[in-house]
Amino acid sequence: PPAPRGVPQIEVTFDIDANGILAVKAKDKATNKEQSIKITANSGLSDAEIERMKKEAEAHAADDAKRKEEVELKNSADQKVFQTKKQLEELKEQITAEDRSGLETAVARIETALKGEDTEEIKSASEALETLWNDVSKRMYENAQNQAGGSGAEGGPQGAEQGEAGSTDNGAVDADFEVVDDKKKG
């Protein structure tokens, strides 16, 4: 069965021998399955063909960069959807129903945008999800502080004083020192 996202550990080894043959081995640490391939340099391209290919690559560099940006944006949005769903499951007790609904709506918007090719909509939906998560996280931390702070507000300063009194036996030693330069003595 496929491993969950972020879990697989694959060890990849690259080895180039004296003849320029590249050997690549990949081993899944969980299943100990191993795959390998050898790549030899027998392309036989002429210098003219190589130059033509270089010029084509340079001509399409802008298109390639744009495509790369689109793919990275989609991957990032997909990762945000995955992380949000995972966080919603893990933090279901701490997230209010209203916040959960908002996050689920934002996730649905990204999933819909990912089905199309509108990169601006994907970007906008991703940013909206990030903003919403920031607000939800802020409220969660404030709620946690209010719950913890309400019961221990008076114990805060006393706890600090007790910590200072008990810290004399932590193994630290106060000492004065003087830097001695060995070069001046000789």
N, C-alpha and C positions, 0 to 999 in steps of 0.2 A: 504494500500500500504506500502511496506517496506520503512523505512526511509533511507535517504542518509548516506553514510559511515561517521562515526564520529559524527553523530547527535543524535542517540538514547540515552536517559537517562533512565537507568533501576535501580530501587532501589531493592537490594537483602537483605533479612533478614534471618539470621540463628538463630535458637533457639534450644538449647539442654535442655530437661527437666531432672528431677531427675532419670528417668528410662533409660536414655541414648538414647531416641528417638530424632532424629534430624528432625526438621521441617524447610523447606526452602521455602521462599516466594519470588517471583520476580514480580515487578510491573513496567510496562512501564508508565513513567510519562506523556508522550504525550497523550496516548490513555486511560490511567487508567485501562488497561487490567491487570489481575493478574493471576498468575499460582502458585500452591503450591504443595509440595510433602512431604511425611513423610517417613523417613528412620529408620527402626528398626533394632536392632542387633539380628538377628536370623540366622546367617550364619551356625552355628553348625559345624564348621571345627574342626577337631582333631588337636592336637599339631603336629603330624607328617605331616599332610597336610600343616599346616602353615609353618613349617620348610622347606618342599619341595618347597613351593612357594617362600619363601625367597631366597633359593639357586638358583632357576630359575631366579629370579629377579637380583641377583648378577651376575649370569653368562651372562645375556643379558644386563648388565649395559652399556657396551661399545657400543653395537649396538643401544641401546636406546639413548645414548648421541649423537651418529652420526646422528641418525634419527631426533632428536630434532634440531640439528644444521642445517640440511637440510631444515626442515620446517621453522625455523626462517629465514634462508637465503631467501627462497621463499617468505615468508610473507613480509620481508623487501623489496625485489625487487618489489613485487606487489604494496606495498605502495609507492615506488619511482615512479612507472609508474603512479599511480593514482594522486600523488601530481604534477608530471610534467605536465600531461594533464590539471589539474586544473590551474596550474600556466601559462601554455601556453594560456589558455583561458582568464585568468584575466589580463595578461600582454601583450596582443597581440600588443598593440601600441608601447610598449617599446622594444620589441624583434625584431631584424632584420630578414629578410627573410632567410638569410644564417644561422643564429643561430637557427631559428625555424626549418629549414630543418634538421640541425644536431641533434637537440634534438628529433625530430620525428623519425629519423633513429635510434638513441640510444634506444628510447622507443620500437620501433619495434623489435630491437635486443633482448631486455629483454623479450618481450612478446613471441618471438620465443623460447628463451632459457627456459622460464617457462613451455612450452608445453612438453619439454623433461625432462630428469632426470640428465643432466650433470651439477652438482653443480659448477664446475670450470667455465663453460661458463656463468652461472647465476652470479657468483661472478665477473667475468671479465666484463660482460656487465653492471652490477650495478656500478662498480668502474669507468668505462668509462663514464657513465651518470653523476656520481657525479663530475668527473673532468670537463666534458663539462659544467655542470651547474655552477661550480665555475668560469670558464672562462667567461661564458655569464653574470653571476651576476657582475663580476668585470667590464666588459665593460658597463653594464647598469649603475652602480654607477658612473663610470668615465664620461659617457655621461651626467648623471644628474648633476654632479658637474661642468662639463664644461658649461652646459647651465645655471646653477644658478650662477656660478663663473664669467662668461663673463659679466653679467649685473650688478653684485654687487661687483666687485673686489675692486673698490675704496671706497665703503661705509663700508668695513669691519672694519678698524681701527677706523673710526669716530663712528661707531655704538658702539664699545667697550667703547670709551670715554663717549659717551652719557649714556651708561648703568651704568658706574661707577658714573657719576654725579647724575643720578636719583635714585641710590640705597641707598641714605642716609636716605630715609624715608620708609624703608621696615619693620620697627618694631623691628629690631635688636638693642640691646644695648650693647656697650662695657663696660666691668666691670672688676675690679681686685677683686680677692678673696683670702682668706687665709683659709687653712684647720685648723680647731680647733679640737683637740683630747680631747673628754670629759673625757677619762680615766686619763689623766695627771692632771686634775683639782681636782679630788677626791682623 
